[in-house]
């Protein structure tokens, strides 16, 4: 973890060490004893066996907030342009589209666009030999401000949780979402013990 650039880290080294020393041994032994695989095992095996061949001219991915470096590697290898030489002015024309919602991450430390951007630049843009020489690291980033799926009461609850998370973890630039639905008659979220 210490070898990963700081802007790509989502937790402190101390937190990583606690998880690695206490949680990881339990998780690993449980998976091995029961012959379980998770998505990371599957992606790793596909890469090890070289089962991914470049052939897709465009990559469109949802839930980008949960991508790992291994999954980004797999996506890179799927792209038709991953084994071609591109000039720096052509990099921006390679169609990779990622949609992600920081308010829906599975990662308990939360989604950080800067971490995904750094991983993307490192894996995708710098992998194209000519791009590194040009220093082209610009991505066409557009933040969507509306939640189209959830009721207004759910969006308000999520905004409250994300506000608390941003305060607790010192995450800046967390912008509340707006609900596309203006239905005020939907049920309020409730908590049961």
C-alpha positions as CSV (number, residue, x, y, z in Angstrom):
1,X,0.0,0.0,0.0
2,X,2.9,2.3,0.7
3,X,3.9,1.9,-2.9
4,X,0.7,3.4,-4.2
5,X,0.8,7.1,-5.0
6,X,-0.8,9.2,-2.2
7,X,-3.5,10.6,-4.4
8,X,-4.7,7.1,-5.2
9,X,-5.0,6.0,-1.6
10,X,-8.4,6.0,0.0
11,X,-7.3,5.3,3.6
12,X,-4.3,6.1,5.8
13,X,-1.5,3.7,6.1
14,X,-2.5,3.1,9.7
15,X,-6.0,2.1,8.7
16,X,-4.7,-0.1,6.0
17,X,-2.4,-1.9,8.4
18,X,-5.2,-2.6,10.9
19,X,-7.4,-4.0,8.1
20,X,-4.5,-6.0,6.6
21,X,-3.4,-7.4,10.0
22,X,-6.9,-8.1,11.5
23,X,-9.5,-8.4,8.8
24,X,-7.6,-9.7,5.8
25,X,-6.3,-13.0,7.4
26,X,-9.9,-13.9,8.4
27,X,-11.3,-13.0,5.0
28,X,-8.6,-14.9,3.1
29,X,-8.9,-18.1,5.2
30,X,-12.7,-18.0,4.9
31,X,-12.5,-17.7,1.2
32,X,-9.8,-20.5,0.9
33,X,-11.6,-22.9,3.2
34,X,-14.9,-22.5,1.4
35,X,-13.5,-22.2,-2.1
36,X,-15.1,-18.7,-2.4
37,X,-14.0,-16.2,-5.1
38,X,-14.7,-12.5,-5.0
39,X,-14.7,-10.1,-8.0
40,X,-11.0,-9.4,-7.4
41,X,-10.1,-13.1,-7.6
42,X,-12.0,-13.5,-10.8
43,X,-10.4,-10.4,-12.4
44,X,-7.0,-11.5,-11.3
45,X,-7.5,-15.0,-12.7
46,X,-8.8,-13.7,-16.0
47,X,-5.7,-11.5,-16.3
48,X,-3.3,-14.3,-15.2
49,X,-4.7,-16.6,-17.9
50,X,-4.6,-13.8,-20.5
51,X,-8.2,-14.4,-21.4
52,X,-8.9,-10.7,-22.1
53,X,-8.2,-9.7,-25.7
54,X,-8.5,-6.1,-27.0
55,X,-11.5,-5.9,-29.3
56,X,-14.0,-3.4,-27.9
57,X,-13.6,0.0,-29.6
58,X,-15.6,1.7,-26.8
59,X,-16.0,1.0,-23.1
60,X,-19.0,2.2,-21.1
61,X,-19.0,1.4,-17.4
62,X,-21.4,2.2,-14.6
63,X,-20.6,1.9,-10.9
64,X,-17.1,3.3,-11.5
65,X,-16.9,4.4,-7.8
66,X,-16.2,0.8,-6.9
67,X,-13.4,0.0,-9.5
68,X,-10.1,-1.3,-8.2
69,X,-6.7,-1.2,-10.0
70,X,-7.1,-4.8,-11.1
71,X,-10.5,-4.1,-12.7
72,X,-9.1,-1.0,-14.4
73,X,-6.4,-3.2,-15.8
74,X,-9.0,-5.6,-17.2
75,X,-11.0,-2.8,-18.8
76,X,-7.8,-1.4,-20.3
77,X,-7.0,-4.7,-21.9
78,X,-10.6,-5.0,-23.3
79,X,-10.2,-1.8,-25.3
80,X,-9.2,-2.2,-28.9
81,X,-6.7,0.7,-28.6
82,X,-4.8,-0.8,-25.7
83,X,-2.3,-2.5,-28.1
84,X,-2.0,0.3,-30.6
85,X,0.2,3.3,-31.0
86,X,-1.7,6.6,-30.6
87,X,-0.5,10.1,-31.1
88,X,-1.1,12.4,-28.2
89,X,-3.9,14.3,-30.0
90,X,-5.8,11.0,-30.5
91,X,-5.9,10.0,-26.8
92,X,-9.0,12.1,-26.1
93,X,-10.9,10.3,-28.9
94,X,-10.6,6.9,-27.3
95,X,-14.1,6.3,-26.0
96,X,-14.0,5.3,-22.3
97,X,-17.1,6.4,-20.4
98,X,-17.3,5.9,-16.6
99,X,-20.3,6.7,-14.6
100,X,-20.0,6.6,-10.8
101,X,-21.9,7.9,-7.8
102,X,-19.9,8.8,-4.7
103,X,-23.1,8.5,-2.7
104,X,-23.4,4.8,-3.6
105,X,-20.0,3.4,-3.1
106,X,-19.4,-0.1,-1.6
107,X,-16.0,1.1,-0.3
108,X,-16.5,2.0,3.4
109,X,-14.0,4.8,3.1
110,X,-16.0,6.4,0.3
111,X,-15.4,7.1,-3.4
112,X,-12.9,9.8,-4.4
113,X,-12.9,11.0,-7.9
114,X,-9.2,12.0,-7.6
115,X,-8.3,8.4,-6.8
116,X,-10.2,7.0,-9.8
117,X,-8.7,9.8,-12.0
118,X,-5.2,9.1,-10.9
119,X,-5.6,5.3,-11.5
120,X,-7.2,6.0,-14.9
121,X,-4.4,8.4,-15.9
122,X,-1.7,6.0,-14.7
123,X,-3.2,2.9,-16.4
124,X,-4.9,4.2,-19.5
125,X,-3.4,7.5,-20.6
126,X,0.2,6.8,-19.6
127,X,0.0,3.3,-21.2
128,X,-0.3,5.0,-24.5
129,X,3.3,5.7,-25.2
130,X,2.8,9.0,-27.0
131,X,0.6,10.4,-24.2
132,X,3.2,10.2,-21.5
133,X,5.6,12.2,-23.6
134,X,2.9,14.8,-24.3
135,X,1.9,15.0,-20.6
136,X,-1.7,14.8,-21.6
137,X,-3.6,14.0,-18.3
138,X,-6.9,15.9,-18.9
139,X,-10.1,14.0,-18.6
140,X,-13.5,15.1,-19.7
141,X,-15.2,15.1,-16.3
142,X,-18.8,16.1,-15.8
143,X,-20.4,15.9,-12.4
144,X,-24.1,15.0,-12.5
145,X,-26.0,16.7,-9.7
146,X,-29.4,15.0,-9.9
147,X,-30.4,11.6,-8.5
148,X,-32.9,10.1,-10.9
149,X,-33.8,6.9,-9.1
150,X,-34.5,7.8,-5.5
151,X,-37.3,9.7,-3.8
152,X,-36.6,13.1,-2.3
153,X,-36.7,11.7,1.2
154,X,-34.1,9.1,0.4
155,X,-31.9,11.6,-1.3
156,X,-32.1,13.9,1.7
157,X,-31.1,11.1,4.0
158,X,-28.2,10.1,1.8
159,X,-27.1,13.7,1.7
160,X,-27.1,13.9,5.5
161,X,-25.0,10.7,5.7
162,X,-22.5,11.9,3.1
163,X,-22.2,15.2,4.9
164,X,-21.4,13.4,8.2
165,X,-18.9,11.2,6.3
166,X,-17.2,14.2,4.7
167,X,-16.8,15.8,8.2
168,X,-15.5,12.6,9.8
169,X,-13.0,11.8,7.1
170,X,-12.1,15.3,6.1
171,X,-13.4,14.9,2.5
172,X,-13.8,18.1,0.7
173,X,-16.0,19.0,-2.3
174,X,-18.9,16.6,-1.4
175,X,-21.8,18.3,-3.1
176,X,-25.4,17.3,-2.1
177,X,-27.5,15.7,-4.8
178,X,-30.8,17.0,-5.9
179,X,-33.7,14.7,-6.3
180,X,-35.2,14.6,-9.8
181,X,-38.5,13.4,-8.3
182,X,-40.3,16.1,-6.4
183,X,-42.9,13.7,-4.9
184,X,-43.3,14.7,-1.3
185,X,-45.7,12.0,-0.5
186,X,-43.1,9.2,-0.5
187,X,-42.4,7.5,2.8
188,X,-39.7,8.8,5.0
189,X,-36.8,6.4,5.8
190,X,-37.1,4.8,9.2
191,X,-34.6,2.9,11.4
192,X,-35.6,-0.2,13.5
193,X,-33.5,-1.7,16.2
